[in-house]
Amino acid sequence: MVFGGLAVLCAILVLRGSRWAAALGVALCALTLVTTLVTLRHLPAGILTIFIVLQQLVAATVIVLLIARPARSFFRAART
């Protein structure tokens, strides 16, 4: 619950142009990726596995989008 609230707060602040929120978002997504990769052997079978894989794809996509070159110009424009 806390993690989800923090993710939503980061998303709102990123849309407002906050660079520290983008860094925190990347860190949260990386933490999600690492913790799931560590526990990959213990994934349950079935629909839950599909949701976990989707969550990992979203986390990786967020990291790529926040680090990509267009994101830099977005944050630069938001500062002015």
C-alpha positions in Angstrom: 0.0 0.0 0.0 2.8 2.4 0.9 4.8 1.4 -2.2 1.8 2.1 -4.4 1.1 5.5 -2.8 4.7 6.4 -3.2 4.6 5.4 -6.9 1.6 7.5 -7.5 3.1 10.5 -5.8 6.3 10.0 -7.9 4.2 9.9 -11.0 2.4 13.1 -10.2 5.6 14.9 -9.3 7.4 13.6 -12.5 4.6 15.0 -14.6 5.1 18.4 -12.9 8.8 18.2 -13.9 10.5 17.1 -10.6 13.9 15.6 -11.4 14.3 14.1 -7.9 10.9 12.3 -8.3 12.1 10.8 -11.5 15.3 9.6 -9.8 13.1 8.1 -7.0 10.8 6.5 -9.6 13.8 4.9 -11.3 15.1 3.6 -8.0 11.7 2.2 -7.0 11.3 0.4 -10.4 14.8 -0.9 -10.1 14.1 -2.2 -6.6 11.0 -3.9 -8.0 13.0 -5.5 -10.8 15.8 -6.7 -8.5 13.5 -8.1 -5.8 11.5 -10.0 -8.3 14.5 -11.4 -10.1 15.9 -12.6 -6.7 12.7 -14.5 -6.0 12.2 -15.7 -9.6 12.6 -19.3 -8.6 9.6 -19.1 -6.3 7.0 -17.6 -8.6 3.6 -19.3 -8.4 2.1 -20.8 -11.5 -1.0 -19.4 -13.1 -2.5 -16.0 -13.5 -0.4 -14.4 -10.8 2.7 -15.1 -12.8 1.2 -13.2 -15.7 0.6 -10.2 -13.5 4.1 -10.4 -12.1 5.6 -10.5 -15.6 3.4 -7.5 -16.6 4.6 -5.6 -13.5 8.2 -6.2 -14.5 7.6 -5.1 -18.0 6.0 -1.9 -16.8 8.8 -1.2 -14.3 11.4 -1.7 -17.1 9.5 0.6 -19.4 9.3 3.3 -16.8 13.0 3.1 -16.2 13.7 3.4 -20.0 11.3 6.3 -20.4 12.7 8.2 -17.5 16.3 7.8 -18.6 15.8 8.3 -22.4 17.0 11.5 -24.0 13.5 13.1 -24.5 13.0 12.9 -20.8 16.0 15.2 -20.3 14.5 17.9 -22.5 11.2 17.5 -20.7 12.7 18.1 -17.3 14.9 21.0 -18.7 11.8 22.6 -20.2 9.9 22.1 -16.9 12.5 24.0 -15.0 12.2 27.2 -17.0 
